[in-house]
Amino acid sequence: MSDQVAPTDTLYAVADFCLIPMGLPVPSVGPQIAECQRVLEKSGLEYKVGACGERGYGTNIEGPWDAVMTVIGECHRAVHAMGTPRIATDIRIGTRTDKSISSGGNDGKVKRVEEILASRS
């Protein structure tokens, strides 16, 4: 018997994305990133905004594939609505069918690495 979980119509996505506002008259993009965080908060999805030195630049987000992609698009719309003429976004997305992940995907990955490191000390 296989341990593989049968794929469903709804993939659970664990994603890292970095929204990059461009073409602004000032170098700071803090207000645009804050606006994107407001959008993420309203989405109800699990997310963590990164900081340089902690997880690098970018945001980890997880949930159903369609919801993750929708909220990234909503971030684009919100930041454009602030007058940002161009946005580039880098996205890395992981899915899996060999194991069920309904939440805690990002935290689970960190915890697993910490367990491995602790077992070797």
Steps between C-alpha positions, in 0.01 A plus 500: 500500500636842405538787746429741217198726545273508198505839328181702540359785301631738766876506546637638825774748411792616711640805327766763542452820307683829476300792364730770361344843439681686220497844343437695819652845553648395838715199591285387796230240429386458864152646441440266205612194696281605793203523263571150372510377861155654557373299203657181638346561843152532348548178301494274805790296359804412709791730418826638637658816368878464479763744609853523371709268714206296629369320191629738237273735312161360422190349651408140571134420439304177499154373422298363210676566167226726361482708819878548508511612138196726549648682799830560318296657220310708755833625636591613149168682458531672840858616439416623149206692652757689711651640180774242447547482121681163486526193721715192457436196717717195550303194613609154615218255566514152644226240495504134583276198460699252707391656829196693618571860602195699603686773689832575662700408191763769541522457877516124458798530268688721746417268790625196309837664425531606865434140609771372267749759630414418864550128444860557388611714794 
